[in-house]
């Protein structure tokens, strides 16, 4: 409420000064001017004495009228209402002083337009609605909507002109008191900063972005023990000898197919869970005789994390021996478009991996891998670390995981998807990738190329 006071007071002052200007222009003689001067002098004396006693009774009626006109609420007796009375008294005295001075020839300058009402000033919600139209990722939109809702739950629909660095820092501190991690707080406040920047650019406004000025030095970093971690090979042995992989635990629901194949692809492909879950049959292809998986957003409902995430990952022999290629061939022959046809993305964030991620976390607990730092993304960490252990260069590893463009600016010249990182080094790297301590013989199939020639007509 108090954040709306400046616009209310500006409109109050404008209205009185405009009326005074119109009345002075039709005054016919000096006697009338002298009478007005005396009235203002007496009025100033009375109001200054009332202000000294903090007696705001004579502005209460005006306050109620202003609140009604502006469609704002400040219950009588509340701190906000008392603050409004105090500020209204101050504005009333300043306005009377300007009118008194004008009669003596010290003219004031009236703004060229009526000040905008508080309810008409842009808020973070206004800025969000503008920013939202430029976005396509439902999850990002929902995350940023939540950031705005959380901020406005504390400050109501605060006009952007009233959002100060102090308020932004107070919001940061509130999030910390609620138990959010440093990284989550930075994402939240950073999201508001992004919305602010977008709205400023689009509306050709220039103002300091208070969310950009927030600092996080006072917030403790998350302890290393809380970080996600890679799977140890012994844990991979546990995973791939568990009931799902011994045939004792049939899968159903949306993870009917992906519950088996996605974890198996993880340490050999290094993909993010959504990149694997959204795979289409068309993303399994052969380049110069080498089978590979394409990580792409060719379809309207596919999404990669960044532009640099577009890539081809050669298929590891172990994945082929376990029957993945033959499995995809059967999906292709059955007319399926998705590699994992049971999955749906009709959830809040439009994620193909929604059900898979939830199930995988529960399943890890079920089989005794209940370290909260182990999640599906841990398989990606495992892949990265194993690449390093096997002597694969950082650049090639980054290319395989979709990071190589973002890490070194000089690589930008190859960012076009038709000028990808050279494929032969990637194929060689995947041949170098080994998990010698991981025995998957029990998952190998008799004919790993069954149906392949018929499906792809090679």
N, C-alpha and C positions, 0 to 999 in steps of 0.2 A: 504494500500500500504506500509506504513512505517514498518509494521510488517513483510514484506517480505525481508527487507534490510539485516538482519543477514545472511540468507542463500545465498543471492546474493553476499554479500561481502566475505563470506567464500569461495565460489566457485571462485570468482575473485582472492583471495589471493592464493588459492590452485593451480590454473592454472599458475600463475606467478612463484611461488616457485618451482613447478615441472619443469617448463621450465628452470629456473635458475640452478637447480640441474643437469639436463641433460647436459646443456651447460658447466658447470664447470668440469664435468667428462671427457670431451674430450679436455680440454685446454692442449696445449703441452708445453708451456714455461711460465716462470714467467713474461715475458714482457707483454704477453696477459692478465695475471691476473692483473698486475699493471694498464693496460689500462682500464680494466673493473672497477677496484676500483676507478679510477679517474672519469670515467663516472658516477658511482653511487654517488660519493661524490658531483659532480657538479649538478646532477639531484636532489639530496636531498636538496641542497642549494636553487635551483630555486623553488622547490615545497613548501618548507617551507616559503619562502618569499611570494609566491602566496597565501598560506593559511593565512598568517598574514594579507594580504590585502583582504581576502575572495574573491579572484579571482579564480573561479572554471572553467574558460573557457576551460582550457586544458584537463579537464576530461569529458566535455560534450559529445564528440563523443563516448568515452568509455561507458558512461551511456546509450546512445541510443542503442548501440550494446547489452549491458547487458539486457536492457528491452526487446528488440526484441527476444534475445535468450531465455529469461525466460518467454516470452509471458505474460508480465505484462504491465500495463498502468500507466504512470505518466506524464500528459500533461506538456510540457514546460511552465514555469511561475507559475506552481502550487506550493503550500507549500510542497507537497510530493516530487516533482522533485528537489526543492532546497535542501531539507533535504538529498535526495539521493546523490546529488553532494557533499555536505559537508562530508557525511559519506564515500563516495568513495575517496575523497581527503585524509581523515584520513587513510583509509585502504591502499591507494597507498603509502603514506609516510612510514607507518609501514612496508609494504612489501619491499620497497626499503632498509630500514634500516636493515632488516633481510638478504637481499642479500649482502649488504655491509659488514655486520658482518661475513657472511659465507666466504667471500673471505679472511678475516683475521683469519679464523680458528674457529670462534664461530658458529658452525653449528646449523641449525634449524632442528626440527623433522617434517617431512611431515606426515599428517594424513594417516592412512592405506587405506582409501577409499575416493573417491571423495565425498565432502559434498552433501547431498541431495538437489535437487532444491526446491525452495519455493513451486512450484506447486505440488510437489510430497510429501510434508510433510502432515501428517494427520491433518485434520481440525475437527471441531465439527460435520460437515456434514458426514465426513468419520466415525467418532465414532458412530454417530446416525445410519448410515446404518448397521453397525456391530451389534449394540444393538437391532435394529428393528427385526432382524432375530430370536431373542430369545423371542419375545413377541407374544401374540395371541389376545390381546384385541385391537380392532381397535381404540377405543376411546383413550386409553392410547398412542398408537402409534401416532395418529393425534395430541394429546396434546403436546407430546414431540417434534414432528416435528415442531410444531409452535414455541416452545421455541427456537429451534436451528435457525429457520428462523428469528425470532425477534432479536436474538443476532447477527447473521451475517448481518442483515440489518444495524446494527450500525457499525460492525467491518469488514464487507465483509468476505471472506473465510479465516479467520485468522488461521495460523498454530497453533496447540495446544501448541507448544513450545514457542509461543509468547504471550499466554494468561496469563496475570499477575493478581494478586489480585487486583491491581489498576483498571484494565479493568473490572474485575468481579464486583467490587464495583460501578464502573461507570455505568455499566449496571443496577445494582440494583437501583441506583439513577434515571436513565432514566425512568425506569418503574414507579417509584413513581411520577415523574413529569408528566407522562402520565395519572395519576389518578388511578392507580391500588391500590388495598388494600394491606395491609401488608401480609395477608395470601396468596393472589394471587402471590405476588412477591416472597414469600418464596417457593411456589410451582414451580414457573418458574425457579428460580435459582437452587432450589433443583433438578429439573429435569435434568438440565445441569450437575449437580454434579453426578447424577446417571449414566448418559451416559458416563461421563469421567471415573468414577470408573470401569465401565464394560469394556471399551476399554482398560484401563490400565491392568486389570487382564488378558484379553484375549490375548493381545499382549506382555505380560510379560514385560511391561514397568514399571518403577518406577519413579514417579514424583509427586510433590505436586499438589493437586487438588485445584486450586484457588477458585472454586465455593463452596467448603466445608468450606473455611475460611471466607466467607462473613458473616458479622454480621448484625443484624436487630434492634439493640437497638435504633437506631436513628429514626426508622420508627414508627409513632404512631399506636397504636392498633385501630381496628375498634370500634367505639362507641357501647356500649351495645344496644343502640336504633336501630342499624342497623342489629342486629342479627335476625335470624329466630326465631320464637316463636311457642308455641303450640296453638292449637285452644282452646278457652274457650268453655264450654259446650253450652253456649248460641249461639255461632257461629256454633257449630255442629248442633244445632236445626235449625238455618237458612239454613245451607247447605242441611240437609236432609228433609226439608220441601219446598225446591226450586222446580221449574218446572220440572227438570229431575226426581225428586222423587215423584211428584204428577201426573205424566203422561201427563203433559201439554207441555213437551219439548222432542219430540222424538229425539233420537241420531242417527247419521249416520257416515260415514267415518270410519277411523281406530279405533276410540274410541266408536264405536257403542255399544259394550258390556262393555268394560273396563271403559267407562265414568260413567256408573252406579255402577258397582261392585267394582272397585278399591278404590274409596273414602270410600265406605261402609266397605271394609275390613280394611282400614288403621287403625282406632282407636281400632280395635279388634285383629289385627294380628301384627301390629308394623313393617311391612316389608318396605323395601325401594321400591321406585316406580318401579325400574327395576325388583326387585325380584318378585313383584306382577304381573307386566305386562307380564313377560316371562313364567308364570305358564303353565304347561302342564296338561292335564287331568290325566296323570299318577301320578302327584304330589298331588292329592287328594286321600287319602287312610285312612284306619282304623287300629288302633293299639289297641289291647285288648279292642275292642268295642268302642274306642274313635276316632271319625273322626278328621283328622288333615291335615295340609298343609305342604308339604315338600319343603323346600327351598334348592335347589340343582343345580348343573350344570352337570347333567347326560348326557344331550344332547350337541352336539357340538356347538349349538348356544345359549346355556344358560350360564349365568355368574353370580356368586355370588361375592361379593366384596372381601372377604378374605376366607382363609381356615376355619377359625372359624365360618364363616357365615352359614355353612351347619348345618341345624337344622330341627326339627319337631315342628310345632306350633299347639297345639290342637285347634280345631275349636270352637269358642264361640257359645253358644246356640242362641244368638241374630242373628248371621250370618246365622245359620241354619234356624231359624224361618223366616228370610227374604227371604228364598228360594234359597240361594246360592248352597246348596248341590243338590237340585232338578235341578237347572240350569245346573250345571256341568254334572249331569246324562244325561240330554238331549243332551249336546254336545258329550258325550261319545257314546250315542246310534246313533247319527248322523254320527259317524265316525271321528269326529274332534280330532286332537291331542293337539291343544292349547285350553286353557280355554277361551281365547278371540280371536277367529279365524280371526276377521277382521283386527287385527294388523299386521304390517309388520316391518321388521327390515332392509329394503333395503335403509337405510339412511347413512350419512357419518360415524356415529359412531356405526352403526350396533346395535342400541338400539330398543328394542321392545316398550319402553316407550316414544319414541320421540314425536309422535303425541299426546299421552295422556297428557304428561307433559305440552305441549304448550296449549292444549285446557283447561286443568284444571285451569291454571293461568288466562286465559281469562274469564272463567266461574265464578270464584270467584269475579272478578271485576264486572261482570254482575249482580250478586245477592247482591252486596253491601259489600262484604268482600274484600275490596280493599286495606287493609294494605299490603304493599310490603313484610312484614316479614312473611306473610302467604303464604306458598307454599305446595306442596304435602308432602314434608318431615316433615312439621309441624304436620301431622297426626301421624308420628312416634314419635315425641316429646310428643304428647298428650298421646300416648300409654304408653311411659316410665313413664311419670309423674303420670298417673292414676294407674299404677302398684304400684308405691310407695305409693300413697294415699290409696290404698286398702290393704296395709300391706304385699305386696309381697316382699320377700327379694331381695337384690341387685343381689345376685348370680343367682337366678332364673330369674329375670328380664333380666339380661345380657344373660342368656342362651336363652331366648325367642327372644331376638333381635339380636343374633349372635355376641355378644361382649365378652362373658364370658371367652373365651380362651385367647383373646388378652390382657385382663386387668390384669390377675394374672398369672405369669409364672409357678407357681406350678400346674396349671391346665393342663399343656401341656401333661401330661400322658394320658389324655382322648381325645386327639385331633383326633384320628382315628374315621372315621365316623361310624364304627361299635361299638364304645364305646362312644356313645353320653351321654349327661347329662341325668340322670335317667328320664324317661318319666312320671311316676306318679306325681312327684312334679310339672311338667309343666301342666299336666291336672288339678291338684288341683288349681294351680295359676290362670288358665283361668276361673275356676269356681268362684274364688274370685273377678275377674275383673268385676267391675260394673260401669255403667253410669246411676245411678238412676234418674238423672234430665233429661235424654235424652229419650224421648218417641218415639219409632219406631213402634208402633202398626200399623200405617197406611201402613207400608212396609211388615208386616207379611203376609204370604200366607196361604191359607186354608190347604194345605197338603205339609209341608216342605220336606217330604220324597218321593214325587211323582217321579216315575221312578227309584228310587234309587236301590231297590232290583233287578230290571230287569237289570240295567246297570252294577252293580257289582256282580250280581248273588249270593247274600247273602240270 
